[in-house]
Amino acid sequence: MSNLTDKIISWGIIGCGDVTEVKSGPAFNKVNNSQLIAVMRRDTAKAADYAKRHGVPKWYSNATDLINDPAIDAVYVATPPSFHEAYAIQALKAGKYVYVEKPVTTDIASCKRMIDCVKNSKGKLAVAHYRRALPMFLTIQKMIEENTIGKVKLIQLNMLQPHQSPIIANTEKNWRVDPSIAGGGLFYDLAPHQLDIITFIFGHYINCSGIAVNKAKLYEAEDTVTGYIKLPDDVLFTGNWCFTVPDTMNQDECRIIGEKGSITFPFFGNKLEMITAEGKQDLSFEHPTHIQQPMIGKVVQYFLGNEPNPCSLEEAIISLEIMERFRLG
């Protein structure tokens, strides 16, 4: 690993697909103390094209070559989930820091192996639950902490999307509905964002259960999920996910109900509504163009030893456990 006394983290990306085009990739050159110097994709032409378009000096078609590049300090694993564990462990053993996409991996056992590797390698790994760093969700957290709507009683989430929903990232092959690659279906792609924020704000679940079915039979994975969580202080959560509803039923809504009012917001939007005895208040937030930029900034400072880990494997496994219990019953 290169000397970090110059306070610069040099990054390499494994898997420079759609999610890295705008959401994350450019941010590595925009946060302080950070630079993106290499990318990897198995398709040589696409790796070279990405590097050229984004001004990245080096590109690879083999992940091992990127990991073993002595100029790279940290590796961003942005592949489909079934590859996360192997690449993260390989990078950690090579002495690199690691930032891994969500869901952190495909199942609990895999995440536990990653946790063991971090402990044994004394390395650093952060998970890309980037909504933790967005002002909208930090505002919601502050509202709850300040008792703005009183003691929270219920959380109700409805995520209803049509087949081919525009909020799903585009890929040439829809691996997100292949459980062998994604761990589950679209539930495993979107619910990590939601469940991580719920537990980030309200704490580790006390217990949870759920059921998942493949109602439309459009692919192998389940398309409809209902789950229940008991959170600390007897806060009860109910969530419904369905990815084959008509366009007219499209819904992305979470409602937190307290003894003095409610907060309602979309997880994939930028507005929230708070209702109390004083009336209704609407707040709008401008998400950054590169939506992972605030989180990447925190990760860089964690790698430099200046801030705590913004999302550890031990935190990321919580939402993974909930999803697995919802899906498998």
PyMOL commands that set and color helices and strands:
alter all, ss='L'
color gray80, all
select helices_A, chain A and resi 4-6+18-21+25-29+44-54+63-67+81-93+108-121+130-133+135-145+175-177+179-182+186-202+232-234+247-249+293-303+313-328
alter helices_A, ss='H'
color red, helices_A
select strands_A, chain A and resi 9-14+34-40+58-60+74-77+97-100+125-127+152-160+207-213+224-231+235-242+251-258+261-265+271-276+279-284
alter strands_A, ss='S'
color yellow, strands_A
deselect
rebuild
show_as cartoon
